[in-house]
Amino acid sequence: MSNNILSNLEPKSVFNYFEQICSIPHGSRNTKQISDFCVSFAKEHNLKYSQDESNNIIIWKDGTNGYENSPSVIIQGHLDMVCEKEHNCDIDFEKDGLSLIVDGDDIHADRTTLGGDDGIAVAFALAILDSTDIPHPPIEAVFTVDEEIGMLGAASLDCSPLKSRIMLNLDSEDEGSLLVSCAGGVSTTAHLPLTFEKTNGLTAEITISGLVGGHSGTEINKDRANSNRLMGRTLYALSKKYDFSLVSVNGGLKDNAIPNKTTAVLILTDAGVKDAFASSVSEMNDTYKHEYAVTDPSLSATVSFSDNTSTDAMTKQSTKAFITALVNLPGGVHRMSHDIDGLVQTSLNMGILKTTENEMQASFSIRSSVSSEKFMLMDMISCLMDSLGGYITNFGAYPAWEFKKESHLRDVMSEVFEEQYGYKPIINALHAGVECGLFSEKLPGLDCVSFGPAIYDIHTAKERLSIESVLRTWKFTLEVLKRLK
């Protein structure tokens, strides 16, 4: 653990609190100690506070002279950090603080994550709560827990004590970018009941592999191939020429990751079509390599054969229903935003395809920054599955943070930014979930912007926080508070 490594850095109060935070273990699900630290801070400063059973914290501070009756402002961040380390590091994240290192303009930890995401937000808020010379409206500092494992703290937080409808969220890591919208989402699984019977014939195994894959939020707009959906296309094309029964189709590991490999096992009724079948797969391989030469240059579709056998395979009716589902289930970008250039507004990704002993399961990550479109995609999947005798289940839903065409906070922050930096900020949106979506749902009419200093390689042991960026962002934050009178 480091002591006073950051004591000579500006702004002193921010880095003082950040160093204290780094000395306290605060990985996800291990937030009691850091939460109690915030309680002790509130008591020492005679500030009203609330701590719930999940370890979420709210601290209140009155407005300064001249701001007593100004609209109050939420300053929000999360207490937990992602705990990653190099293989040769023996830190115990449950018990040990971080060893900090200053290297030029960077602060990093010794072979571990730094937790700048989102310890710097907590440090900013504590420094403002501690101050006696910073002009500001009434403050409601909100520190949530377990953001990194599903925004669990924000989901459980009782927001009824919060009066503010203005929120500064300090959980972004791109200085110069103001985040103003994010997607809501849900995980949806399509279930299709299957019937199996003993089937004789030649076993063929088709594999589609070598795809790039990627994150279904940030990379869904890159038009990369989805191996599960491509397998549906392959099987339907083959079914028009050859008689076969499916045994299984499996691909993908996470619903929010674009799958890069899918395997289908089937029984060919006529072993004599083996060579022709292989030739058809080879032709499709050539077609796919041409279509995806740029996005997935290593894509490969291959087939291998086993001896004639008797095994449990889907009935012809189940095989047809399975292929029909795969071909017609939607996927990819559904709609782009007309408010923010380049933003994917609505998408879905079939990340997992699984064959069990009695059903097909296709799991999707659905995202949209417009709530009604998220439900529309759920209905599209449900409608198809109903027609095939199946059904859907949903879990892990989180709300969208919809773009506000008019935002006083965004206008103030843009004006201050341009004055201090000499150029306009980037007004940005994210095709993934952030806590602002949950707060916007719980606090109707909330005017919210997410921003923060430059942090690099977050969630890795190479994470770095820019010292100069912290100072610039601090000055920016103080001027914004000053103008929210």
C-alpha positions in Angstrom: 0.0 0.0 0.0 1.2 3.5 -0.9 1.3 6.5 1.4 1.4 10.1 0.3 2.5 9.2 -3.2 0.1 11.7 -4.6 0.4 14.4 -2.0 2.2 16.9 -4.3 -0.3 16.6 -7.1 -3.0 19.1 -8.0 -5.8 19.3 -7.2 -4.5 18.3 -3.7 -7.9 17.6 -2.1 -9.0 15.3 -5.0 -5.7 13.3 -5.1 -5.7 13.1 -1.3 -9.1 11.4 -1.3 -8.2 9.3 -4.3 -5.2 7.9 -2.5 -7.3 7.1 0.6 -9.8 5.3 -1.6 -7.0 3.3 -3.3 -5.7 2.2 0.2 -9.1 0.5 0.9 -10.0 -2.8 -0.7 -13.2 -2.1 -2.8 -13.7 -4.7 -5.5 -17.3 -5.5 -6.5 -19.1 -7.4 -3.7 -16.4 -6.2 -1.3 -17.7 -2.6 -0.7 -18.6 -2.5 3.0 -15.2 -1.0 4.1 -15.2 1.8 1.4 -18.9 2.5 2.2 -18.1 2.8 5.9 -15.2 5.2 5.0 -17.8 7.5 3.3 -20.0 7.3 6.4 -17.1 8.3 8.6 -16.4 11.2 6.2 -20.0 12.4 6.5 -19.9 12.2 10.3 -16.6 14.0 10.5 -18.0 16.8 8.4 -21.4 16.9 10.1 -23.2 16.1 6.9 -26.5 14.2 6.7 -26.1 10.8 5.1 -27.9 7.6 4.3 -26.3 4.1 4.0 -28.5 1.2 2.8 -28.2 -2.5 3.2 -26.4 -2.8 -0.2 -23.8 -0.3 1.0 -25.0 2.5 -1.3 -24.4 5.9 0.2 -26.1 9.3 -0.2 -24.5 12.4 1.4 -26.2 15.8 1.5 -24.6 19.3 1.7 -26.3 22.6 1.6 -25.7 25.2 -1.1 -23.0 27.8 -0.4 -23.7 31.5 0.1 -26.0 32.8 -2.6 -26.8 29.2 -3.7 -29.0 28.2 -0.8 -32.2 28.2 -3.0 -30.7 27.0 -6.2 -31.9 23.7 -7.7 -29.9 20.9 -6.0 -27.4 18.8 -8.0 -26.5 15.1 -7.8 -22.8 14.2 -8.1 -22.7 10.4 -8.8 -20.2 7.7 -9.2 -19.7 4.1 -8.0 -17.6 2.7 -5.2 -16.6 -0.6 -6.6 -13.7 -1.4 -9.0 -12.7 -4.2 -11.3 -9.9 -6.3 -9.7 -7.4 -7.5 -12.3 -3.7 -8.2 -11.8 -0.6 -9.5 -13.6 0.1 -13.2 -13.1 3.2 -12.4 -11.0 1.4 -10.0 -8.6 0.5 -11.5 -5.1 -2.0 -8.8 -4.0 -5.1 -10.0 -2.1 -7.8 -7.7 -3.4 -10.1 -8.7 -0.5 -7.6 -7.4 2.1 -4.9 -5.2 0.4 -4.9 -1.7 -0.8 -3.2 -0.7 -4.1 0.5 0.3 -4.6 0.4 3.5 -6.5 3.0 4.7 -9.0 3.4 8.1 -10.6 5.1 8.0 -14.0 5.2 11.4 -15.7 1.6 12.4 -16.3 0.2 8.9 -15.4 -0.9 7.4 -12.2 -1.1 3.6 -12.2 -0.9 0.7 -9.7 1.8 -1.9 -9.4 0.7 -4.7 -11.7 -3.0 -4.2 -10.9 -6.0 -2.2 -12.0 -6.1 1.3 -10.6 -9.8 1.8 -10.0 -9.8 5.2 -11.5 -13.1 3.8 -12.8 -14.7 5.0 -10.7 -12.7 6.0 -7.6 -11.9 9.4 -9.2 -15.7 10.2 -9.2 -15.8 9.5 -5.4 -12.7 11.6 -4.9 -14.2 14.6 -6.8 -17.4 14.4 -4.8 -15.6 14.1 -1.4 -13.4 17.0 -2.3 -16.4 19.2 -3.1 -18.2 18.1 0.1 -15.1 18.9 2.1 -14.6 22.3 0.6 -15.4 25.7 2.2 -14.5 27.9 -0.8 -16.2 26.3 -3.8 -19.4 27.9 -4.9 -22.1 25.3 -5.5 -25.8 24.5 -5.3 -27.1 22.1 -2.7 -25.3 18.7 -3.3 -26.7 15.2 -3.2 -23.6 12.9 -3.5 -24.7 9.4 -4.5 -22.2 6.6 -4.4 -23.5 3.2 -5.7 -22.0 -0.3 -5.4 -21.5 -3.2 -7.7 -21.8 -1.2 -10.9 -19.1 -3.4 -12.6 -21.2 -6.6 -12.2 -24.5 -5.4 -13.4 -25.3 -1.9 -11.9 -26.7 -3.8 -8.9 -26.4 -0.9 -6.4 -28.2 1.6 -8.7 -30.9 -1.0 -9.3 -31.5 -1.5 -5.6 -31.1 2.2 -4.5 -34.2 3.9 -3.0 -34.2 7.2 -4.9 -37.2 8.7 -3.1 -35.0 10.8 -0.7 -33.4 12.5 -3.8 -34.9 15.8 -4.7 -32.4 16.8 -7.5 -33.3 16.6 -11.2 -29.8 17.6 -12.3 -27.1 14.9 -12.2 -23.4 15.0 -12.9 -22.2 11.4 -13.4 -18.4 11.1 -13.3 -18.1 7.6 -14.8 -16.8 8.4 -18.3 -13.1 8.1 -19.2 -12.9 10.2 -22.4 -12.0 13.8 -21.6 -13.7 16.1 -24.0 -16.7 13.8 -24.5 -20.1 14.5 -22.9 -22.2 11.3 -22.7 -25.9 12.1 -23.0 -27.6 8.8 -23.8 -27.2 5.1 -23.4 -29.1 2.0 -24.5 -31.4 0.0 -22.3 -31.3 -3.7 -22.7 -32.6 -7.2 -21.9 -31.5 -10.8 -22.3 -34.1 -12.8 -24.2 -34.0 -16.5 -24.8 -36.1 -18.1 -27.6 -37.1 -21.7 -26.7 -38.3 -24.1 -29.4 -39.4 -27.6 -28.2 -37.9 -30.4 -30.2 -38.8 -34.1 -30.8 -36.1 -36.7 -31.4 -36.2 -40.2 -32.9 -33.7 -42.9 -33.9 -32.3 -42.1 -37.3 -29.9 -44.0 -39.6 -27.5 -42.4 -42.1 -24.2 -40.7 -42.6 -23.1 -38.2 -39.9 -21.9 -34.8 -41.1 -20.5 -32.1 -38.9 -20.4 -28.6 -40.3 -18.3 -26.0 -38.6 -18.3 -22.2 -39.2 -15.3 -20.7 -37.5 -12.6 -18.1 -37.7 -14.9 -15.1 -37.3 -13.7 -12.0 -35.5 -16.6 -11.8 -33.1 -16.6 -8.8 -30.7 -18.8 -6.9 -28.2 -22.4 -6.8 -29.2 -22.8 -3.2 -28.0 -19.8 -1.3 -29.2 -19.0 -3.4 -32.2 -22.4 -4.5 -33.5 -22.3 -1.7 -36.2 -19.1 -3.2 -37.8 -21.2 -5.7 -39.8 -19.2 -8.7 -38.7 -20.5 -12.2 -39.4 -22.5 -13.9 -36.6 -21.7 -17.6 -36.8 -25.1 -18.7 -35.4 -27.0 -16.8 -38.0 -24.7 -17.8 -40.7 -25.3 -21.5 -39.8 -29.0 -20.9 -40.2 -28.3 -19.6 -43.7 -26.1 -22.6 -44.5 -28.5 -25.2 -43.2 -31.4 -23.8 -45.1 -29.4 -23.7 -48.4 -28.4 -27.3 -47.9 -32.0 -28.4 -47.0 -33.2 -27.3 -50.4 -30.8 -29.9 -52.0 -30.4 -32.7 -49.5 -32.5 -34.8 -47.1 -31.1 -34.7 -43.5 -32.1 -34.5 -39.9 -30.4 -32.3 -37.4 -28.8 -33.8 -34.3 -27.5 -30.6 -32.7 -26.5 -27.0 -33.4 -24.3 -25.1 -30.8 -22.4 -21.9 -30.9 -21.4 -18.9 -28.8 -20.6 -18.5 -25.1 -22.2 -15.1 -24.1 -25.3 -13.4 -25.3 -23.5 -10.0 -25.4 -20.6 -11.3 -27.5 -20.9 -11.8 -31.3 -20.3 -15.6 -31.7 -17.2 -16.7 -33.7 -17.8 -20.4 -34.0 -20.9 -22.6 -34.5 -21.1 -26.4 -35.1 -24.0 -28.4 -36.5 -24.2 -32.2 -36.5 -26.7 -33.8 -38.9 -27.6 -37.2 -40.3 -27.7 -37.5 -44.1 -30.4 -39.9 -45.2 -28.5 -40.9 -48.4 -24.8 -41.5 -47.9 -24.3 -41.4 -51.6 -24.6 -37.6 -51.7 -21.5 -37.3 -49.5 -19.2 -35.7 -52.2 -22.0 -33.5 -53.5 -22.8 -32.3 -50.0 -19.1 -31.5 -49.3 -18.9 -29.6 -52.6 -22.0 -27.5 -51.6 -20.4 -26.6 -48.3 -17.2 -25.7 -50.1 -19.1 -23.4 -52.4 -20.8 -21.7 -49.5 -17.4 -21.3 -47.9 -16.2 -19.4 -51.0 -19.3 -17.3 -51.0 -18.9 -16.3 -47.3 -15.2 -15.6 -47.7 -16.1 -13.2 -50.5 -18.9 -11.5 -48.7 -16.9 -11.1 -45.4 -13.4 -10.6 -46.9 -13.0 -7.3 -45.0 -14.8 -7.9 -41.7 -14.0 -11.6 -41.2 -11.0 -12.5 -43.4 -10.4 -15.8 -41.6 -13.9 -17.1 -41.8 -14.2 -20.8 -42.7 -17.1 -23.2 -43.4 -16.0 -26.8 -43.4 -17.6 -30.3 -43.2 -16.4 -33.6 -41.9 -18.1 -37.1 -42.1 -18.4 -40.1 -39.8 -19.4 -43.7 -40.6 -23.0 -44.6 -41.1 -24.7 -44.7 -37.8 -28.0 -44.8 -35.9 -28.5 -42.0 -33.4 -31.1 -39.8 -31.9 -31.8 -36.9 -34.3 -34.6 -34.4 -34.6 -37.7 -35.4 -36.5 -38.2 -33.9 -40.0 -40.7 -31.5 -38.5 -38.4 -30.4 -35.7 -35.5 -30.1 -38.1 -37.6 -27.8 -40.4 -38.8 -25.7 -37.4 -35.2 -25.3 -36.1 -33.9 -24.1 -39.5 -36.9 -21.8 -39.9 -36.2 -20.2 -36.5 -32.5 -19.8 -37.3 -33.1 -18.2 -40.7 -35.9 -15.8 -39.5 -34.8 -14.7 -36.0 -33.6 -11.1 -36.3 -30.1 -9.9 -35.6 -27.6 -7.1 -36.0 -28.3 -3.4 -36.2 -32.0 -2.7 -36.4 -32.0 1.1 -36.5 -29.5 4.0 -36.4 -30.2 7.2 -34.4 -31.3 10.3 -36.2 -30.3 12.5 -33.2 -26.7 11.5 -32.9 -24.6 10.7 -36.0 -23.1 7.2 -36.0 -25.0 6.0 -33.0 -26.7 2.5 -33.1 -30.1 3.1 -31.7 -31.4 -0.4 -31.6 -29.8 -3.8 -32.1 -29.8 -7.4 -31.1 -27.3 -10.2 -31.1 -27.9 -14.0 -31.0 -24.9 -14.7 -28.8 -25.7 -18.3 -27.7 -27.3 -21.1 -29.6 -27.7 -24.4 -27.7 -29.4 -27.7 -28.4 -30.6 -29.5 -25.3 -32.3 -32.9 -25.0 -35.7 -31.4 -25.7 -35.4 -27.9 -27.1 -33.4 -25.3 -29.0 -32.3 -22.3 -27.0 -31.2 -19.1 -28.7 -30.1 -16.3 -26.4 -30.1 -12.7 -27.4 -28.7 -9.4 -26.0 -31.2 -6.7 -27.1 -30.2 -3.1 -26.8 -32.0 0.2 -27.6 -31.8 3.8 -26.5 -35.6 4.0 -27.2 -37.5 1.7 -24.8 -40.4 1.0 -27.2 -38.0 -0.4 -29.8 -36.5 -2.8 -27.2 -40.0 -4.2 -26.6 -40.7 -4.3 -30.3 -37.7 -6.6 -30.9 -38.8 -8.8 -28.0 -42.2 -9.1 -29.7 -40.6 -10.0 -33.0 -38.9 -12.9 -31.4 -41.9 -13.9 -29.5 -44.2 -13.8 -32.5 -41.9 -16.1 -34.5 -41.5 -18.5 -31.7 -45.3 -18.6 -31.1 -45.9 -19.6 -34.7 -43.4 -22.4 -34.4 -44.8 -23.7 -31.1 -42.1 -22.1 -28.9 -41.9 -19.3 -26.4 -39.4 -16.7 -25.0 -38.1 -15.9 -21.5 -36.5 -12.5 -20.5 -34.1 -11.5 -17.7 -31.6 -8.9 -16.7 -33.6 -5.9 -18.1 -32.2 -2.4 -17.6 -33.7 0.9 -18.9 -32.6 3.2 -21.6 -31.3 6.7 -21.0 -33.0 8.4 -23.8 -31.5 11.5 -25.5 -33.1 14.8 -24.5 -33.5 17.2 -27.3 -33.5 20.0 -24.8 -31.0 19.9 -21.9 -30.1 23.0 -19.8 -27.3 21.0 -18.2 -25.8 19.9 -21.5 -26.0 23.5 -22.8 -24.2 24.8 -19.7 -21.5 22.2 -19.8 -20.9 22.7 -23.5 -20.5 26.4 -23.0 -18.1 26.0 -20.1 -16.1 23.4 -22.0 -15.7 25.5 -25.1 -14.6 28.5 -23.0 -12.0 26.5 -21.1 -10.7 24.2 -23.9 -11.1 26.4 -26.9 -13.1 23.9 -28.9 -16.5 22.2 -28.6 -17.0 19.0 -26.7 -18.1 15.8 -28.4 -21.7 15.0 -27.6 -21.7 11.3 -27.4 -24.0 8.3 -26.7 -23.3 4.7 -25.9 -24.9 1.6 -27.3 -24.5 -0.1 -23.9 -25.9 0.4 -20.4 -24.7 2.9 -17.8 -26.2 3.8 -14.4 -27.7 7.0 -15.8 -30.4 4.9 -17.4 -31.5 3.5 -14.0 -31.4 7.0 -12.4 -33.4 8.5 -15.3 -36.1 5.8 -14.8 -36.3 6.4 -11.1 -36.1 10.2 -11.3 -38.5 11.4 -14.0 -37.4 14.5 -15.8 -33.7 14.0 -14.8 -31.3 16.1 -16.7 -28.0 14.2 -16.7 -24.6 14.2 -18.4 -21.8 11.7 -17.8 -18.1 12.9 -18.2 -14.7 12.4 -16.6 -11.0 12.7 -16.9 -8.9 10.6 -19.3 -8.4 7.0 -18.1 -6.7 4.5 -20.3 -6.9 0.6 -20.4 -9.6 0.4 -17.8 -10.4 -3.0 -16.4 -6.8 -4.1 -17.0 -3.6 -4.1 -15.0 -2.3 -1.4 -17.4 -5.0 1.1 -16.3 -3.6 4.7 -16.2 -5.1 8.0 -15.0 -3.9 11.3 -16.5 -2.9 13.8 -13.8 -3.3 16.8 -16.1 -6.7 15.6 -17.3 -7.9 15.3 -13.7 -6.9 19.0 -13.1 -8.6 20.2 -16.2 -11.7 18.1 -15.4 -11.7 19.5 -11.9 -11.6 23.1 -13.0 -14.4 22.3 -15.6 -16.6 20.7 -12.9 -16.2 23.6 -10.5 -17.2 26.1 -13.2 -20.2 24.1 -14.1 -21.3 24.0 -10.5 -20.8 27.7 -10.2 -23.1 28.4 -13.2 -25.9 26.1 -12.0 -27.2 28.8 -9.8 
